[in-house]
Structure formats: C-alpha cells, structure tokens
Amino acid sequence: MTQKDSDFSNNLKINQEKLNKNKKNETEKNTDQFLSKNNDNHNKENISDEQKKKQVIENHKDHTQQVSINVTDFDDQQNKDNEEKSPTRHYFRKDISKDSILEATETRSEFGDSEFVDSDEYTPLIHIETNEVQQILHGPQFRKFEDLFPIFQETKGWIIENKTEEAPSFELKEEYPFRDNYKGKEYANYITKHPDKGIVLVSVYEAKKNDKDGFQVFIWTENGNEILHLSKSDIDIPIFRSIFCMGPSLNKIFSSFDPSFKNLEILTCEFGNTEDEGLLLQIEDSKNIKKYKFGVVYIDDTITSEEEIYDYANGSHEYDEFLKILGEKVELKGFKGYRGGLDIKHGTNGTQSLYTVWKEMEIMFHVATLMPTNKNKDILRIEKKKHIGNDLVVILFVDGNEKLKPDLFLSHQIHIVIAVRPFIPKNSKETHYIVQVAQKDIIEEFGPFPPSPPIFNKSNIRDFLLAKACIGERQTTSSGIFASRFQKYIRSVLESIFEKYDVL
C-alpha cells in the first residue's frame, strides 16, 4: 500500500470513529434503507456491471438540517493506481476535514486487500460538512447549477439556443386568414399561369375598408399567400366601363397589385364551387397543426452508443415524476384519441403510452422506456427508432452531469432536441429542471425562450416544454426539405384547379 493509500485509510478510520460516536441507531437504519434502494431505482434492461458501477443513487429522504456536499475526484496519480487495479472502476474521494464524516463502500474482490468496507453496493465517497448527519444524500442534490449548465456542447450543424426572456409567452398563434375572411361569403376565384410565379389563384369579393369601396383580394401561390385590400379609387377604370357601371376589368385588378400580371390570360373559376374552396381550406389547415407526436428519451452518463439510448426499461424517480408532469399514461389497446402512429391493436409498441391535450391540441409522446426492447431480435432497436427516430422534436431527460452533443441521435428526421436536467437548488427541497434547446441550423430561432437562468419548477415547465415543442415542429415544417414538400403540395392543388378550367 502506498503512503497516499495509507494516509487515506487512516483518515477513513478516524472519520468512521466519529461516525460511530455521533450517529444514532436511527441513522444506521436510514443508511441501510438508502443502500438497499440503490438496487431498485435507476435500472436499465440487462445493465452491465460496468454501467452499474457508474450509477449515482437517485432518491433521498429529507434531512433535519442543511447539509452541503462537495464531490471531488482523486488526483491523477490516485486515478492511475486505481485504473491499474480495475480499468472499469471509477469512484470519488472527498477532502476530509475535522468536521467531516466519510462514508464509503467498496468490494475486496476488485481492489484486493484494501481497508474499504465490504459491500456489493456502489456508493460514491461523500464529504458531508456537518457534525450531525441524519441521512446520506443522493440524487439531484449532488449537483450544482454551475456544473450542470450548459447541457449541450457546440456541435457542427446545430445551434445551441442562448436567447432568454423574462416572461415567455406560451400562446400558439394560429392564423386562418382565408377561412376567417372568405368562408361563408360570396366571392369569385380567378386563376392564371404566371411566367415567374407559376400558377396564381386570386379570390376576390367587394368590400369596404375605412368607408372606401374596394376589393378584398386573397392571392394564392406555391410560395405562400397574401391578403390585401384594393380601393376602387386606386384602380384605373376606363371611361366607357364607368359609364356603363361595369367596374374595373380583371386585368386592371390584377395589375393594380402586381404590374407583371398585365396582359395575362385570366380564367374565371366556377362561382361558389365548394370543391375548390375545400382544397384551399386544406392548404390553410395543414399549416396549423393540431396533432403532434414527440419523442421522450431517458439517458444518464453511462451511454456509449445510440442503441443504448433506447435500452432503458425505466428511469429514476425524478424521471417518473417528470412523465407525470408531461401527460397521463393511457392504455394503447383500443385507444380512441390521436395515436401518433403507435399500434393500438397488437401491442407491438407496448401496452401504455403518454398522452395529453394542451390548448385543444392532441399530443402523443413516443416514450422510449414504455416501449418494449428485444436486444436479441432487434439489435439496432428498429422498433423504437421507427417512431422516435421519425419525430421532429425529442425531449431528452438527462440524469447525468456530462455535456452532450445534440447529434447523439443518428436520425436525419430529428431537428430539435430539448434537454431537461433535474436538480435541487440551494435552500429548496423540490426538484427543479434546467432546460436547454438545440436545433439544426436550417431552422430559424423561435420562441418561447427560457428565463435566465433557464430553471423551471414543476408548475411551469409543462407549458414551456409543450409550447416550445409545438412551435418548434411548426417552425421545422416551414424550413428546409419540409418547406419544399409543402410547396410541392400547394403547387399540386393549384395545378389541379387550373387544369379543370383550362379547357382550351
């Protein structure tokens, strides 16, 4: 045994004697309960021995006085010595002062004839700066905000959000300009083919604005739509048309808002055609998404591959509480609401999932821990990936201290990752959540933005996460390849209407 090991062992014995004098029988009982709980929480299906050693004990009971915990690593030489004994074993040493109490558990089988306490459990060495200790602490109270944020590290192709706002709005703006201004009214549709804009459909009806007679004009193109009001006084009407009260010609109306429409052939659509109106309403409705599906994934610091991300059969107590905040568990078999592509007949995606209705929108969560995993038959975790890997937004519950890269998912479909990390602030007994958002760089920034620092409690995190996820999905569908697909869809609708009236 080296001199450093000897000193460390002596310190351990001294502080153990203090522990035996100061701690009461009830303390020992609580400690036993604490160690036994370590096997019941934070499990992973078929978890490896190496991963067990890396787990940090999750849940804790309240203690009767304020306790602070300082965790430091072994120095480089001590780490080196331990790695030579067991390259897969990592543990912590705490600085020991005269008022400190040190608890430790190690196994002789791995570390030889050390003077650590025999145990099959793994608990980090804890330095507790107090004379009287009612209970060993664990879980989020190990952590300090400064050690936990930022959650993401800079990654090529991704933007790590750093904008904040003190009073974020959780309202989703839904815009239905055509439905609000045209449905139920008498209007006429005109359509033409523009050399640069492609097919253009214009919906027009006479209307007053600011006591001025004019026309309400809605312009449809594959690149979007626009609504405007044209005053009759702004439209050049030939004298002979004025004499016979004929009003302006179609070309005059069109060229008044865009001179490039002059001399184009304008086709008149069938007045009051409900089929045409239905197609136009579908275009508008498709931009205001009412049903969403988001991935929910639990990870800790033990993952080494994407497949392991999907291996967790359950998470920590804090994770279970977080799921209750997001939504409610529902039985999938025969489920009548929005199912988000999950199997509701044969149980291939599990028996339960997480579902909620928020601001009249249905949300189905693809929760990795609620989906079955068969490592032998599904080596690549395809059954989980085909749902979570095809979600545009994934909520990542991070039960660890390490910084992550947002591209930890290999899916090309995932564009936004919202990371949530639990911790307990100083002078608080309640679990809070640190939130950080990463998005692919093709997406423009979008609100709501978190406060500074980005810390939420159980009462306000749900609205923020759901607003961020829903708006994020809408923002994604308006960007990159998704915008191209939507543009192609609008083009196909306009072409179908044009072909119906272009009989020549």
C-alpha positions as CSV (number, residue, x, y, z in Angstrom):
1,M,0.0,0.0,0.0
2,T,1.4,3.4,-0.9
3,Q,1.8,6.3,1.6
4,K,-1.1,8.1,0.0
5,D,-3.3,5.0,0.3
6,S,-2.2,4.6,3.9
7,D,-3.0,8.2,4.8
8,F,-6.3,7.9,3.1
9,S,-7.1,4.8,5.1
10,N,-6.1,6.4,8.3
11,N,-8.4,9.4,7.6
12,L,-11.1,6.9,6.8
13,K,-10.8,5.1,10.1
14,I,-10.7,8.4,12.1
15,N,-13.8,9.7,10.5
16,Q,-15.5,6.3,10.8
17,E,-15.0,6.5,14.5
18,K,-16.6,9.9,14.6
19,L,-19.5,8.5,12.7
20,N,-19.9,5.7,15.2
21,K,-20.0,8.1,18.1
22,N,-22.3,10.8,16.6
23,K,-24.7,8.7,14.6
24,K,-27.7,7.1,16.4
25,N,-29.3,3.8,15.7
26,E,-31.9,5.5,13.5
27,T,-29.2,6.9,11.3
28,E,-27.8,3.5,10.7
29,K,-31.2,2.2,9.8
30,N,-31.7,5.0,7.3
31,T,-28.3,4.3,5.8
32,D,-29.3,0.6,5.3
33,Q,-32.5,1.7,3.6
34,F,-30.6,4.1,1.4
35,L,-28.2,1.4,0.2
36,S,-30.9,-1.1,-0.4
37,K,-32.8,1.4,-2.5
38,N,-29.9,1.7,-4.9
39,N,-30.9,-1.6,-6.5
40,D,-34.5,-0.7,-7.1
41,N,-34.0,2.6,-8.9
42,H,-32.3,3.9,-12.0
43,N,-32.3,0.4,-13.7
44,K,-31.5,-0.4,-17.3
45,E,-32.6,-3.6,-19.0
46,N,-29.7,-6.2,-18.7
47,I,-27.5,-3.4,-17.4
48,S,-23.8,-4.3,-17.5
49,D,-21.5,-4.5,-14.4
50,E,-19.6,-1.5,-15.7
51,Q,-22.7,0.6,-16.0
52,K,-23.9,-0.4,-12.5
53,K,-20.7,1.0,-11.1
54,K,-21.3,4.3,-12.8
55,Q,-24.8,4.8,-11.5
56,V,-25.4,7.5,-8.8
57,I,-28.0,6.7,-6.2
58,E,-31.3,8.6,-7.0
59,N,-33.9,9.2,-4.4
60,H,-33.4,10.7,-0.9
61,K,-35.4,11.4,2.2
62,D,-35.5,14.8,3.9
63,H,-32.8,15.5,6.4
64,T,-33.3,17.6,9.5
65,Q,-30.6,20.2,8.9
66,Q,-29.0,21.9,6.0
67,V,-26.2,19.8,4.5
68,S,-23.7,20.7,1.8
69,I,-21.9,18.1,-0.2
70,N,-18.7,18.5,-2.0
71,V,-17.5,16.0,-4.5
72,T,-14.0,15.9,-5.9
73,D,-12.1,13.4,-8.0
74,F,-9.0,11.5,-7.0
75,D,-5.8,13.2,-8.1
76,D,-4.3,12.0,-11.4
77,Q,-1.9,9.6,-9.6
78,Q,-4.6,8.0,-7.5
79,N,-6.8,7.5,-10.5
80,K,-3.9,5.9,-12.3
81,D,-3.3,3.5,-9.4
82,N,-7.0,2.5,-9.3
83,E,-7.2,2.0,-13.1
84,E,-4.3,-0.4,-12.9
85,K,-6.3,-2.4,-10.3
86,S,-9.6,-2.3,-12.2
87,P,-9.7,-0.3,-15.5
88,T,-13.5,-0.2,-15.5
89,R,-13.9,1.0,-11.9
90,H,-14.3,4.8,-11.1
91,Y,-15.0,6.3,-7.7
92,F,-14.6,9.5,-5.8
93,R,-12.6,10.8,-2.9
94,K,-13.6,13.7,-0.8
95,D,-11.4,16.2,1.0
96,I,-11.6,15.3,4.7
97,S,-11.7,18.0,7.4
98,K,-12.0,17.6,11.2
99,D,-15.8,18.2,11.0
100,S,-16.3,15.8,8.2
101,I,-17.9,12.4,8.1
102,L,-16.9,9.9,5.4
103,E,-19.0,7.0,4.1
104,A,-17.5,4.5,1.7
105,T,-18.3,1.1,0.2
106,E,-16.0,-0.9,-1.9
107,T,-15.5,-4.6,-2.8
108,R,-12.4,-6.5,-1.8
109,S,-12.7,-8.8,-4.9
110,E,-11.9,-5.9,-7.2
111,F,-9.5,-3.9,-5.1
112,G,-7.6,-6.6,-3.3
113,D,-6.7,-6.3,0.4
114,S,-7.9,-2.7,0.8
115,E,-9.4,-1.4,4.0
116,F,-12.7,-0.4,2.5
117,V,-16.0,-1.8,3.8
118,D,-17.1,-5.0,2.1
119,S,-20.3,-4.5,0.1
120,D,-21.9,-5.4,-3.2
121,E,-23.3,-1.9,-3.5
122,Y,-21.5,1.0,-5.1
123,T,-21.8,4.4,-3.4
124,P,-19.6,7.4,-4.2
125,L,-17.5,8.7,-1.2
126,I,-19.3,11.6,0.3
127,H,-17.9,14.5,2.2
128,I,-20.6,16.0,4.4
129,E,-19.7,19.2,6.2
130,T,-21.6,18.8,9.4
131,N,-21.2,17.2,12.8
132,E,-24.6,15.5,12.9
133,V,-26.0,13.7,9.9
134,Q,-29.5,12.2,9.8
135,Q,-29.2,10.7,6.3
136,I,-26.8,10.3,3.4
137,L,-27.9,12.4,0.5
138,H,-28.0,11.4,-3.2
139,G,-29.8,12.2,-6.5
140,P,-30.1,15.8,-7.7
141,Q,-28.6,17.3,-4.6
142,F,-25.2,16.1,-5.6
143,R,-25.3,18.7,-8.3
144,K,-24.8,22.4,-8.6
145,F,-26.2,24.6,-11.4
146,E,-22.7,25.7,-12.5
147,D,-21.7,22.1,-13.0
148,L,-24.9,21.2,-15.0
149,F,-25.2,24.0,-17.4
150,P,-24.8,24.3,-20.3
151,I,-26.1,20.8,-21.1
152,F,-25.1,20.8,-24.8
153,Q,-21.7,21.4,-26.2
154,E,-21.1,23.1,-29.6
155,T,-21.8,20.8,-32.5
156,K,-21.4,21.4,-36.2
157,G,-24.7,21.8,-37.9
158,W,-26.6,22.6,-34.7
159,I,-27.5,25.9,-33.0
160,I,-27.4,25.8,-29.2
161,E,-30.0,28.3,-28.1
162,N,-28.8,31.0,-25.7
163,K,-31.6,33.6,-26.0
164,T,-33.7,34.3,-22.9
165,E,-36.8,36.2,-21.9
166,E,-38.2,37.0,-18.5
167,A,-41.9,36.5,-19.3
168,P,-42.1,33.9,-22.1
169,S,-45.5,33.6,-23.9
170,F,-46.9,30.1,-24.3
171,E,-49.6,31.0,-26.8
172,L,-49.6,29.4,-30.2
173,K,-50.6,31.8,-32.9
174,E,-53.0,30.1,-35.3
175,E,-53.8,32.0,-38.5
176,Y,-56.7,31.3,-40.8
177,P,-56.9,34.4,-43.0
178,F,-58.8,32.7,-45.8
179,R,-61.3,30.9,-43.6
180,D,-61.9,34.0,-41.5
181,N,-62.4,36.4,-44.4
182,Y,-63.9,34.2,-47.2
183,K,-65.7,31.2,-45.9
184,G,-69.5,31.8,-46.0
185,K,-69.1,34.9,-48.2
186,E,-69.9,35.4,-51.9
187,Y,-66.5,35.6,-53.7
188,A,-65.1,34.7,-57.0
189,N,-62.0,32.8,-57.9
190,Y,-59.7,33.6,-60.8
191,I,-56.7,31.7,-61.9
192,T,-53.8,32.3,-64.2
193,K,-50.4,31.0,-65.1
194,H,-47.6,33.5,-64.4
195,P,-44.2,33.1,-66.1
196,D,-42.3,33.6,-62.8
197,K,-44.7,32.8,-60.0
198,G,-46.3,29.7,-61.6
199,I,-50.0,29.2,-61.1
200,V,-51.7,32.0,-59.2
201,L,-55.2,31.9,-57.8
202,V,-56.9,35.0,-56.7
203,S,-60.1,35.1,-54.5
204,V,-62.0,38.4,-54.7
205,Y,-65.1,40.0,-53.3
206,E,-66.2,43.6,-53.0
207,A,-65.7,45.1,-49.6
208,K,-65.4,48.4,-47.8
209,K,-62.4,49.5,-45.7
210,N,-62.3,52.8,-43.9
211,D,-65.6,53.7,-45.7
212,K,-63.9,53.2,-49.1
213,D,-65.4,50.9,-51.7
214,G,-62.9,48.3,-53.0
215,F,-62.0,44.7,-53.2
216,Q,-60.7,42.2,-50.7
217,V,-58.1,40.1,-52.5
218,F,-56.5,36.8,-51.4
219,I,-53.6,35.7,-53.5
220,W,-52.5,32.1,-53.6
221,T,-49.1,31.0,-54.9
222,E,-46.9,28.0,-54.3
223,N,-44.6,30.2,-52.3
224,G,-47.3,31.3,-49.9
225,N,-50.3,33.6,-49.7
226,E,-51.1,37.2,-49.2
227,I,-54.3,39.1,-48.3
228,L,-54.8,42.8,-49.2
229,H,-57.5,45.4,-49.8
230,L,-57.7,47.4,-53.1
231,S,-59.6,50.7,-53.1
232,K,-61.6,51.3,-56.3
233,S,-60.1,54.8,-56.4
234,D,-56.7,53.2,-56.8
235,I,-57.7,51.1,-59.8
236,D,-57.6,52.6,-63.3
237,I,-61.1,52.2,-64.7
238,P,-61.6,53.1,-68.4
239,I,-64.3,55.8,-69.0
240,F,-66.6,53.5,-71.0
241,R,-66.7,50.9,-68.2
242,S,-67.5,53.7,-65.7
243,I,-70.4,54.9,-67.9
244,F,-72.0,51.5,-68.0
245,C,-71.1,50.8,-64.3
246,M,-69.1,47.8,-65.3
247,G,-66.3,48.3,-62.8
248,P,-62.6,47.5,-63.5
249,S,-61.5,44.6,-65.7
250,L,-59.8,41.6,-64.2
251,N,-56.5,42.6,-65.8
252,K,-56.8,46.0,-64.2
253,I,-57.5,44.5,-60.8
254,F,-54.6,42.1,-61.1
255,S,-52.1,44.6,-62.5
256,S,-53.1,47.1,-59.7
257,F,-51.4,44.9,-57.1
258,D,-48.7,43.5,-59.4
259,P,-47.9,45.1,-62.8
260,S,-46.4,41.8,-64.0
261,F,-50.0,40.4,-64.3
262,K,-50.8,42.8,-67.1
263,N,-52.0,41.1,-70.3
264,L,-52.0,37.6,-68.8
265,E,-55.0,35.3,-69.6
266,I,-57.2,35.3,-66.5
267,L,-59.6,32.3,-66.2
268,T,-62.8,32.5,-64.2
269,C,-63.5,29.6,-61.9
270,E,-66.9,28.3,-61.2
271,F,-68.7,30.6,-58.8
272,G,-69.4,29.1,-55.4
273,N,-67.6,25.8,-56.2
274,T,-67.4,24.1,-52.8
275,E,-64.7,21.6,-54.0
276,D,-62.3,24.4,-54.9
277,E,-63.0,26.1,-51.5
278,G,-62.4,22.8,-49.7
279,L,-59.0,22.4,-51.4
280,L,-58.0,25.9,-50.4
281,L,-59.1,25.4,-46.8
282,Q,-57.0,22.2,-46.6
283,I,-53.9,24.2,-47.6
284,E,-54.5,26.6,-44.8
285,D,-55.4,24.0,-42.2
286,S,-52.2,22.0,-43.0
287,K,-50.1,24.9,-41.7
288,N,-51.9,25.0,-38.4
289,I,-51.0,21.6,-37.0
290,K,-53.5,20.3,-34.4
291,K,-52.0,16.8,-33.7
292,Y,-48.4,16.3,-32.5
293,K,-46.1,13.4,-31.7
294,F,-42.9,14.0,-29.7
295,G,-40.1,11.6,-28.6
296,V,-39.3,11.3,-24.9
297,V,-35.9,9.6,-24.0
298,Y,-34.2,9.0,-20.7
299,I,-30.4,8.8,-20.5
300,D,-27.6,9.0,-18.0
301,D,-23.8,9.2,-18.2
302,T,-23.3,5.5,-18.9
303,I,-24.4,5.5,-22.6
304,T,-21.7,4.8,-25.2
305,S,-23.8,4.2,-28.3
306,E,-27.1,5.3,-29.9
307,E,-28.5,1.8,-29.3
308,E,-28.0,2.2,-25.6
309,I,-30.2,5.3,-25.6
310,Y,-33.2,3.0,-26.4
311,D,-32.3,0.3,-23.9
312,Y,-33.7,1.8,-20.7
313,A,-36.7,-0.1,-19.3
314,N,-37.2,2.6,-16.7
315,G,-35.6,5.7,-15.3
316,S,-35.1,7.5,-12.0
317,H,-37.7,8.7,-9.6
318,E,-37.2,12.2,-10.9
319,Y,-37.9,10.9,-14.4
320,D,-41.1,9.2,-13.4
321,E,-42.3,12.4,-11.8
322,F,-41.4,14.3,-14.9
323,L,-43.5,12.0,-17.1
324,K,-46.5,12.7,-14.8
325,I,-46.0,16.4,-15.5
326,L,-46.0,15.9,-19.3
327,G,-49.1,13.9,-19.6
328,E,-51.0,10.9,-18.4
329,K,-50.4,7.2,-19.1
330,V,-53.1,5.7,-21.4
331,E,-53.8,2.1,-22.4
332,L,-52.9,1.7,-26.1
333,K,-55.2,-1.1,-26.9
334,G,-58.4,0.4,-28.4
335,F,-57.2,4.0,-27.7
336,K,-59.6,6.4,-29.4
337,G,-57.5,9.6,-29.4
338,Y,-54.6,10.6,-31.6
339,R,-52.2,7.6,-31.5
340,G,-49.2,9.1,-33.2
341,G,-48.6,6.0,-35.4
342,L,-48.5,3.7,-32.4
343,D,-50.0,0.2,-32.6
344,I,-53.3,0.1,-30.8
345,K,-54.3,-3.4,-31.7
346,H,-51.5,-5.9,-31.2
347,G,-49.3,-4.3,-28.5
348,T,-46.1,-4.2,-30.6
349,N,-45.3,-0.7,-29.1
350,G,-46.1,-1.7,-25.6
351,T,-49.3,-1.6,-23.5
352,Q,-49.1,2.0,-22.4
353,S,-48.0,5.4,-23.7
354,L,-48.1,9.0,-22.6
355,Y,-50.8,11.3,-24.0
356,T,-52.2,14.8,-23.3
357,V,-54.5,17.5,-24.7
358,W,-53.0,21.0,-24.5
359,K,-54.7,24.1,-25.8
360,E,-57.1,22.0,-27.9
361,M,-54.2,20.1,-29.4
362,E,-53.6,16.4,-29.1
363,I,-50.1,15.2,-28.2
364,M,-48.9,11.6,-28.2
365,F,-45.5,11.0,-26.7
366,H,-43.3,8.2,-28.0
367,V,-41.7,7.3,-24.6
368,A,-38.7,5.0,-25.1
369,T,-39.0,3.5,-21.6
370,L,-42.6,2.5,-22.2
371,M,-41.8,0.6,-25.4
372,P,-40.6,-3.0,-25.3
373,T,-37.0,-3.8,-26.2
374,N,-35.7,-7.1,-27.5
375,K,-32.0,-6.9,-27.8
376,N,-31.6,-10.3,-29.3
377,K,-34.1,-9.9,-32.1
378,D,-33.8,-6.2,-32.6
379,I,-30.1,-5.5,-32.4
380,L,-30.4,-2.0,-34.0
381,R,-33.5,-1.1,-31.9
382,I,-35.5,-0.5,-35.1
383,E,-38.9,-0.8,-33.4
384,K,-38.2,2.2,-31.2
385,K,-36.2,4.1,-33.8
386,K,-39.0,4.0,-36.4
387,H,-41.1,6.1,-34.0
388,I,-38.7,8.3,-32.0
389,G,-36.3,8.5,-34.9
390,N,-39.1,9.9,-37.1
391,D,-40.2,12.6,-34.7
392,L,-39.1,16.1,-35.5
393,V,-38.8,17.0,-31.8
394,V,-37.4,14.9,-29.0
395,I,-37.5,15.7,-25.3
396,L,-34.3,14.3,-23.6
397,F,-34.4,13.8,-19.8
398,V,-30.7,13.9,-18.8
399,D,-30.0,12.2,-15.5
400,G,-26.3,12.9,-15.5
401,N,-23.6,15.6,-15.4
402,E,-21.8,15.2,-18.7
403,K,-22.2,17.6,-21.6
404,L,-23.9,16.1,-24.6
405,K,-23.9,16.6,-28.3
406,P,-27.3,17.2,-29.8
407,D,-26.5,14.8,-32.7
408,L,-26.4,11.8,-30.4
409,F,-29.4,10.6,-32.4
410,L,-28.3,9.4,-35.9
411,S,-31.8,10.2,-37.3
412,H,-32.0,12.8,-40.1
413,Q,-35.6,13.5,-39.1
414,I,-34.9,14.8,-35.6
415,H,-34.4,18.6,-35.9
416,I,-34.9,19.8,-32.3
417,V,-33.7,18.3,-29.1
418,I,-35.0,19.8,-25.8
419,A,-32.8,18.7,-22.9
420,V,-34.2,18.6,-19.4
421,R,-31.8,18.1,-16.4
422,P,-33.2,17.7,-12.8
423,F,-31.5,19.4,-9.8
424,I,-32.4,20.8,-6.4
425,P,-31.5,24.4,-5.9
426,K,-29.9,25.6,-2.7
427,N,-32.3,26.1,0.2
428,S,-35.0,24.1,-1.7
429,K,-36.4,20.6,-1.2
430,E,-38.2,20.5,-4.5
431,T,-36.8,19.1,-7.8
432,H,-36.3,21.8,-10.4
433,Y,-35.4,21.5,-14.0
434,I,-32.7,23.1,-16.2
435,V,-33.7,23.3,-19.8
436,Q,-31.6,23.9,-22.9
437,V,-32.7,23.6,-26.6
438,A,-30.6,22.6,-29.6
439,Q,-31.9,22.9,-33.2
440,K,-30.5,22.2,-36.6
441,D,-29.0,25.3,-38.2
442,I,-31.6,25.3,-41.0
443,I,-34.3,26.4,-38.6
444,E,-34.7,30.0,-37.6
445,E,-34.8,30.8,-33.9
446,F,-38.3,30.6,-32.3
447,G,-39.9,31.3,-29.0
448,P,-40.8,30.9,-26.3
449,F,-37.3,31.4,-24.8
450,P,-36.5,30.3,-21.2
451,P,-35.8,32.8,-18.4
452,S,-32.2,33.5,-17.2
453,P,-31.1,31.2,-15.7
454,P,-33.1,28.6,-17.6
455,I,-34.6,26.9,-14.5
456,F,-38.2,25.8,-14.2
457,N,-40.2,24.2,-11.4
458,K,-42.9,21.6,-11.6
459,S,-45.7,24.1,-12.0
460,N,-44.3,26.0,-15.1
461,I,-42.2,23.6,-17.0
462,R,-45.1,21.8,-18.8
463,D,-46.4,24.9,-20.6
464,F,-42.9,25.9,-21.7
465,L,-42.0,22.5,-23.0
466,L,-45.2,21.9,-24.9
467,A,-45.2,25.4,-26.4
468,K,-41.6,25.0,-27.4
469,A,-42.1,21.6,-28.9
470,C,-45.3,22.5,-30.8
471,I,-44.0,25.8,-32.2
472,G,-40.7,24.0,-32.9
473,E,-42.5,21.4,-35.1
474,R,-44.3,24.1,-37.0
475,Q,-41.1,26.0,-37.5
476,T,-39.4,22.8,-38.7
477,T,-42.1,22.1,-41.3
478,S,-41.5,25.6,-42.7
479,S,-37.8,25.0,-43.1
480,G,-35.5,23.1,-45.4
481,I,-36.8,20.0,-47.1
482,F,-40.1,20.2,-45.3
483,A,-40.8,23.6,-46.8
484,S,-40.1,22.2,-50.2
485,R,-42.5,19.4,-49.6
486,F,-45.2,21.8,-48.6
487,Q,-44.5,24.0,-51.6
488,K,-44.9,21.0,-53.8
489,Y,-48.2,20.2,-52.2
490,I,-49.6,23.7,-52.8
491,R,-48.4,23.5,-56.4
492,S,-50.3,20.3,-56.9
493,V,-53.5,21.7,-55.6
494,L,-53.3,24.9,-57.7
495,E,-52.4,22.8,-60.8
496,S,-55.5,20.6,-60.3
497,I,-57.7,23.6,-60.1
498,F,-56.1,25.2,-63.2
499,E,-56.4,22.1,-65.3
500,K,-60.1,21.9,-64.5
501,Y,-60.8,25.4,-66.1
502,D,-58.1,25.5,-68.7
503,V,-60.2,23.7,-71.3
504,L,-58.6,25.3,-74.4
